[in-house]
Amino acid sequence: MTVIGSSCSIPRPGRACSAYLIDGGGSRTIVDFGTGALASLRSHFEPEEIDAIVISHMHADHFLDLIPLRYALKYGNRTNERKIAVYLPPQGERILRQLASAFVREGSADFLDEVFTLHSFDEASQIELGETIVRFAATQHYIPTCAVRVELGDASVTYSADAAATSELVDFARGTGFFLCEATLFRDEHPGPAPGHMSAADAGELAASADVAHLGITHYPADANPDELYEDAARVYKGEITIVDDHAQFAVG
């Protein structure tokens, strides 16, 4: 797994928003593709080397770089003409096409379709990409959002996406090899009456309850103190903890 982007909605300096590349089982799959992800990706792979992209939800910091990716696939020096499969949550295709319509000449419908094949999923879906299996679970967030679990044999990566801490997310992440968990909220920040994000302490509690092998704290703001993020998570979770950063790579399994 390669961290392509680890910022929350306001990118940290020199960093991209949410994007995580999982390479194994004959497939290179990216989970989320937020602001700045394309430039970060190109430190590792060219766009045409990607097989699939899975988008957890339709907030800009999780999908917006699909637009510059389209231009890279259309006009870049490609070595193949293979389309990238893009898997979108409910209503995601409608939202993406509505956004793309701002760049399309009237009467032209191939802005997205000439480089992507668009698919929709819901929380009950299961996607097979090479030898990997992708599963989903709805999270508690401000718009429809799915956590994503990618499995290859006994190895697995689970990504919380944007979420409040819930028992359902514990069940979904249970026993995973690497748990990428958001920590958008600052220490002691009150999430409000309808929480849709977590703190590092929440992530630690969730990781401990789910008995994960490795906790990766992600989706944190520039003002967050990495030492505090680690300390808050480690108060409850006693396993391996990493405050992930762009371009970090991890072997899972």
C-alpha positions, -999 to 999 in steps of 0.1 A, spaced: 0 0 0 13 35 -9 -2 66 6 -8 90 -23 -26 116 -2 -33 119 35 -47 154 41 -82 164 52 -102 188 31 -76 216 35 -44 200 21 -13 202 43 16 221 26 31 199 -2 5 171 5 -25 157 -14 -60 149 -1 -72 114 4 -58 87 -20 -44 53 -12 -29 29 -38 -31 -8 -31 -9 -30 -54 -13 -67 -53 -31 -98 -68 -27 -85 -103 -44 -52 -97 -34 -16 -89 -64 0 -72 -66 35 -57 -91 42 -30 -102 78 -32 -86 104 -55 -88 138 -38 -72 172 -45 -35 169 -56 -36 131 -59 -26 130 -96 7 149 -91 15 127 -61 6 95 -79 31 103 -107 60 99 -82 51 62 -83 31 53 -114 19 69 -145 -19 72 -147 -24 45 -174 -8 19 -150 -38 21 -127 -65 -5 -131 -93 9 -109 -103 37 -86 -129 34 -58 -144 65 -44 -158 64 -9 -180 95 -11 -186 126 -32 -169 152 -11 -143 171 -32 -113 161 -11 -120 125 -20 -127 126 -58 -119 159 -74 -86 149 -91 -106 126 -114 -110 157 -135 -72 163 -141 -68 125 -144 -91 126 -173 -69 152 -191 -38 131 -183 -54 100 -198 -68 119 -228 -37 140 -237 -7 124 -220 19 103 -236 1 70 -230 15 36 -238 -20 20 -239 -56 29 -246 -71 9 -217 -98 26 -197 -97 29 -160 -126 15 -140 -141 40 -116 -164 28 -89 -187 54 -74 -211 55 -45 -249 60 -50 -256 92 -69 -218 95 -76 -220 91 -113 -247 118 -115 -226 142 -94 -194 135 -114 -212 139 -148 -228 171 -136 -194 185 -126 -178 174 -159 -206 191 -178 -189 224 -170 -160 213 -193 -179 196 -221 -190 212 -254 -228 211 -257 -239 178 -273 -207 160 -264 -211 130 -240 -177 114 -240 -157 136 -217 -155 109 -191 -164 78 -210 -135 79 -235 -110 73 -206 -131 58 -178 -157 30 -174 -180 42 -146 -197 18 -122 -219 23 -92 -218 4 -59 -236 4 -26 -228 -10 9 -240 -45 -2 -216 -46 -32 -186 -68 -36 -161 -60 -64 -134 -84 -77 -103 -67 -91 -78 -94 -102 -74 -115 -71 -84 -88 -47 -119 -84 -33 -134 -50 -23 -162 -47 2 -181 -18 17 -199 -6 48 -219 26 53 -204 51 77 -219 79 97 -210 110 78 -227 141 64 -234 126 30 -237 89 19 -202 74 25 -188 39 26 -158 25 44 -138 3 21 -121 -30 28 -96 -45 3 -87 -82 8 -61 -104 -9 -60 -139 7 -54 -133 44 -41 -98 39 -65 -68 42 -65 -30 43 -96 -13 57 -102 24 52 -126 43 74 -132 70 48 -149 99 66 -168 86 96 -178 89 132 -168 60 155 -196 34 154 -200 -2 163 -207 -10 127 -173 4 117 -157 -17 144 -173 -49 130 -163 -40 94 -126 -33 104 -123 -64 127 -90 -82 123 -78 -62 94 -41 -61 87 -39 -23 82 -66 0 94 -64 35 78 -85 56 101 -93 93 98 -85 118 126 -100 150 114 -109 164 148 -84 180 171 -77 168 207 -108 177 228 -127 191 198 -164 185 202 -178 169 171 -213 185 175 -247 169 178 -243 148 146 -207 136 145 -193 127 111 -156 126 119 -132 112 145 -102 122 166 -71 102 171 -84 90 204 -115 78 187 -94 60 161 -74 43 189 -105 31 206 -120 18 174 -87 0 164 -85 -16 199 -121 -28 197 -116 -42 162 -83 -59 171 -65 -46 140 -28 -54 134 -17 -19 125 -34 15 128 -26 42 104 -38 77 114 -48 98 83 -70 126 70 -55 150 96 -50 188 93 -18 208 90 -22 222 126 -24 187 141 6 177 162 17 142 151 31 134 186 -3 142 201 -21 121 175 1 92 184 -2 97 221 -40 100 219 -44 68 199 -18 49 220 -37 55 252 -61 27 242 -47 9 213 -14 -10 221 -6 -23 186 15 -7 159 6 29 151 18 51 122 9 87 115 8 82 78 22 108 54 22 110 16 45 86 -2 48 62 27 47 26 17 36 -5 37 37 -42 31 5 -57 44 1 -94 52 
